[in-house]
Amino acid sequence: MKIGFLGPRATFTDLAVRHLFPSVEATPFMTIPECIDAVEDGTCDFALVPIENALEGSVNITLDYLIHEAPQYIIGEATAPIQQHLMVHPENEQQWKQTELVLSHSHALAQCHKFLHREMKGIVSERMTSTAAAAQYVNEHPEKNLAAIANSLAAEEYGLSIVQADIHDYDHNHTRFVVLSKEKQALPQTTLASNGFKTTLVVTLPSDRTGALHQVLSAFSWRNLNLSKIESRPTKTGLGNYFFIIDIEQQMDDVLIPGAIAELEALGCSVKVLGSYPSFRL
Ligand SMILES: O=C(O)C(=O)Cc1ccccc1
């Protein structure tokens, strides 16, 4: 079984793979599209990528790539707690307050926005492809006074010193990761017990129909189908045109979800099932 993940080693996604599939040697890719492409071209059987963060919201590149570029299935999800730390090269530990540039993944920078505003005002931050890519870059450039925001495994892996621990702005910082596959199939065996199921739909509303979104929501509501998330993303066909990505807190069944989908289609919506899959807490 070959699993690709958003690398390099010691990203939060790497931590999630290690928890979910401890005995698998997974393959790092530098960007989320590269992970998804690896599944598309058969280099990997599955990919694990981040999709949503509790503080910063959706990882848009993951949603957009799945909708527009590579129609893959979500076959599992895992939610993990996220702790962000500020780290520097050991040679720069004493002068970390004179850091010139803070590097990290855009979501990690956003999760520490208040810290950066309060403690590192005026210092420029720059986004990298991942937290671990930022840590690796800081390791390779001791001559520059840089800092990275990343996890403690990245500090260890890239030989950096943590100078401020737990700098994420809110305690309940969690990220959802999804396992993607080209085929609709069961998640490979994991030692963890799942804590529920979800079904994700992508719904396109008919144009110019008054109250369409209200009618869509009522198709779920009167069937008692609980929604855990609804997110809109541009269709990229013009201002005001959106897809709705809807997570239902239930596994695909024979009656309720197919009934809701048939009702949406009768309203003129197009509906795509992105997956029906088990959820895990790491
Ligand atoms: O950059 C990483 O380490 C990732 O795996 C993406 C990410 C970034 C911030 C929080 C959770 C996941």
Ligand as a Chemical Component Dictionary entry (heavy atoms), coordinates in Angstrom:
data_LIG
# 
_chem_comp.id                   LIG 
_chem_comp.type                 NON-POLYMER 
_chem_comp.pdbx_formal_charge   0 
_chem_comp.three_letter_code    LIG 
# 
loop_
_chem_comp_atom.comp_id 
_chem_comp_atom.atom_id 
_chem_comp_atom.alt_atom_id 
_chem_comp_atom.type_symbol 
_chem_comp_atom.charge 
_chem_comp_atom.model_Cartn_x 
_chem_comp_atom.model_Cartn_y 
_chem_comp_atom.model_Cartn_z 
_chem_comp_atom.pdbx_ordinal 
LIG O1 O1 O 0 2.198  22.204 7.047  1  
LIG C1 C1 C 0 1.883  21.176 7.675  2  
LIG O2 O2 O 0 2.551  20.687 8.605  3  
LIG C2 C2 C 0 0.644  20.501 7.315  4  
LIG O3 O3 O 0 0.525  19.303 7.454  5  
LIG C3 C3 C 0 -0.498 21.388 6.924  6  
LIG C4 C4 C 0 -1.019 21.983 8.181  7  
LIG C5 C5 C 0 -0.658 23.262 8.533  8  
LIG C6 C6 C 0 -1.140 23.783 9.743  9  
LIG C7 C7 C 0 -1.932 23.023 10.567 10 
LIG C8 C8 C 0 -2.268 21.743 10.206 11 
LIG C9 C9 C 0 -1.815 21.209 8.996  12 
# 
loop_
_chem_comp_bond.comp_id 
_chem_comp_bond.atom_id_1 
_chem_comp_bond.atom_id_2 
_chem_comp_bond.value_order 
_chem_comp_bond.pdbx_ordinal 
LIG O1 C1 DOUB 1  
LIG C1 O2 SING 2  
LIG C1 C2 SING 3  
LIG C2 O3 DOUB 4  
LIG C2 C3 SING 5  
LIG C3 C4 SING 6  
LIG C4 C5 SING 7  
LIG C4 C9 DOUB 8  
LIG C5 C6 DOUB 9  
LIG C6 C7 SING 10 
LIG C7 C8 DOUB 11 
LIG C8 C9 SING 12 
# 
